Every structure is written in structure tokens, then in C-alpha cells.
Amino acid sequence: MIETTTITFFLACFVALMAPILDYKYKKVPTWLTLPTLAVGIGIASAQGWRPEDARLITDVISQSSPSLQQTLITLAFVLAIFGPLTWKGGFAKEDLLLLLAIVSLKTFEESMSIIFYVVCVGFLMAIFVLLYKGLFKEGLKAVVRTAMFRAKKRTEDGKVAPIHRLTIPYSPAVACGVIIHVLAPKLFS
């Protein structure tokens, strides 16, 4: 019999590798890939360690949920707490947030934190590379300092607020690289 860790490993790798391909083709990560993966992750977590004879009522199912489900829900809440405000402010696409939620729902809390760390590092490096490649690094740095530190808006000659150049970067390659680094890191650093 195949263990659930093997299933979740291959599913997480498949979703992480398919997402950038579909993101490149359709310009967004499709929800038909992320939502079922999220449901499978929560379903597997809730099925681990739970026996039907232990619960008689639906409230017993909720109160006596498996530690794996509780760990998964805490992980999802943690990811939402970090990336939710970024998504709400428009700095992170909701499809990419769903992709990250789907991936971490398949992993333990420790593995999820490792994946998030690698995803953030790769995403940061990817953003700097794209800004340097497009020649917008200095302008982007000035816009961050101007809006974050001074809350001042750059004004044009006629007194209107100048529009800030927005550059969108697909984040699904960073998620895929984060999963790949998480898988390879123990082999590379041991």
C-alpha cells in the first residue's frame, strides 16, 4: 500500500511543476489545479488518525479532529496571515496565493515553513533580477522608499499625482523553485 506521504509528495511536486507551465500559457494559475489540490490536502489531513467509531455527532468530528488536520489548518492560517494582506493590496495575485495554500496543505508545518522560506527567497531574487533586466531597479527602489517611508506621492508639473509604473511578475516559478529547493536541500546540504 502506498503511504499518504508519498501521494502528497508527488501531488505537491506535480502541482508545483505544472503551475508555471499553465501560468505561462494562460497568464494565471488555473483554479481547477489549485482548489482540488487544496481540498485533497485538507481531506488527507483530516483522514489521518481519525476513526469513524470515535465520533457519534458532527461536533465530535470537529472537536476530536486529528492533529494532522489541526496542523494543516494552522499552516493555512499562517500563510493567509502573511500573504493575505499582500494579496489584498494587489502585490500578490490571488491565484498564486491559492497555489501556495494548495502546496502547503499537502505538507507538515515544518515542511511548509521551509517551502515558504525558499519561495520568499526565490521570489525576492526573481523580482530583483526582473527589475535589473528591465532597467527599473532604481525607479522601483525610489518608489518603495517614497511610498513606504515618506508616504509622499510624486507629483507632475501640473500638481497631479504621477502614476507609479507597475510591473507584474508571475510568482508560480518561485513557488515551483521553492518546492524543488525544499526537496533537494536535505540531499545537497547533508
N, C-alpha and C positions, 0 to 999 in steps of 0.2 A: 504494500500500500504506500502511496506517495504521501509524504508529510505535508502539512499545510505551509511550513516554512519554504519548502521547495516550490510549491504553487505560487506563493506570494512573491518569492524571489523572481521567478520567470515572468510573472504578470507585471511586476514593477519594472523590470528591465524592458519588456515588450512595450509597455505604455510609454516609458521614458524615451525609448528609441524611435517609436512611431510618431510621437508628438511633434518633434522638429520637422519631420518629413511632411506631415499634414499641415503644420503651421506654414511651412514654405509654400506649399501648393495652394492652400485656401486662405492664407494670411491671418489665420487664427486657429487655435487648437479646438477641434470639434467637441461639443459636449457629449456626443454619442460615444466618445472614447473615455472621457473623464468621469462622467456621472455613474455609469455602470461599474467602473473600477472602484470608485468611492463606495458604492453600495456593496460590492463584493468584499472590500476591505473591512467595512463595518460588520457585514454578515459573518465573515470568518472570525473576527474578533469576538463577536457575541456568541458564536457557536463553541468556541474553545472553553472547555472547563464547565460547561453548563449541561445539566441533566434535566430532562423534562419532568421526571418524578419529584424533583426538588421544589417545583413551583406549582401551586394549585390555582392561583389567581394571577392576573396580569400585573398587579402591583408587586407580587412576589418575584416575577421575572425582572422587573426594573430594580427592586431593592436588592435582589440577590444576583445581580449581573456578574459576569465573570470579570476577574481582574484585567484580563486582556481587553475587554470592551471598555472598561473604565480608563485604562491606559491609552487606548486609541482615542477616546473622546477628549481626554486631557490634551493629547498631542494635537488634535484638530483645533481645540480651543486656543492652544498656544500659537499655532500657525495663523489662525484668524486674528489673534491679538496683535501679532507682528505685521502681517501683510494686509490685514483688513483695512486699516487707515490709509495705507499706500494705495490700495485699490480704490477706496472711496474718493481719494484726492486725485485720482487719474494717473498716478505714477506706476501703476502695476495693473495689467489687464486682468479682468475677471476670469478669462479662460486660463490664463497662466496660474492664477490662484487656485482654480479648480484642479488643474494638473498637479500642482504641488500638494493639495489636500488629498488627491487620489493616491499619489505615491506614498505619502507618509501614513495613510490609513492602512497600508499593507505592511508596515514595519513597526518595530517596537519603539518605545520612546527614545531610547539611546541611539538606535539606528536613525531615527527621524531627525534627531538633533545633529547628528553627523552629516546627514544629507543636507539639511538646511544650511549648516555652516559652509559646506562645499558649494552649494548653489549660490549663496550670497557672495562668496569669494569669486567664483567664476563669473557671476553676473556683474560684479563691480569691475573686474578686469576687462570683461567684454565691453562694458559701457565706455570705459576709458579708451580702449582700442578703437571703438567706433568713432568716438569724438575726435581722437587724434587723426584717424583716417579721413574723416570728413573735414578736418581743419576747424572744428568748432570747440576745441578743448578750452581755449582761452575765453571765448564767449560764454560757454557753458559754466565755467568756473566763476566768471564775473556775475552771471545771472543767479547762481546759487548763493554767492556772498551777498549780493544786492537784496535778494528777496528773503533769505533766511536770517541774515544778521541785522540788516538795517530796515527791512520792510519797506524800503523805498522803491518806487517804480520809476523806471527810466522814462523820461518824457521827451516827446518830439519838440520841434521848434514852435509848433502852434499850441503847445501845452497839453496835448493829449498823451495818454499813456501808450508807450510804444509796445507793440506786441512782442512777446518773447518767442523766439524760434523754438518750436517743439520738435524733437526728434524721437520717433518711436523705435524701440529696439525689441525684437521678439525675444522673450525670456525662456522659451521652451528649450533652446540649445543649452542654456545654463543649467536647467533642471536635468537634462539628459547627462551633461558632463558631471554634475554633482552626484548623480546616481552611479555613474561609471567610476568616478574617483572613490566614492564610498565602497564600491565593490573591490576595487583594485588596491586601495590604501593598505589594508592589512597584509597583502602579499608584497607590496612594494617597500613598506617600512618595517618589516619584521626580519 
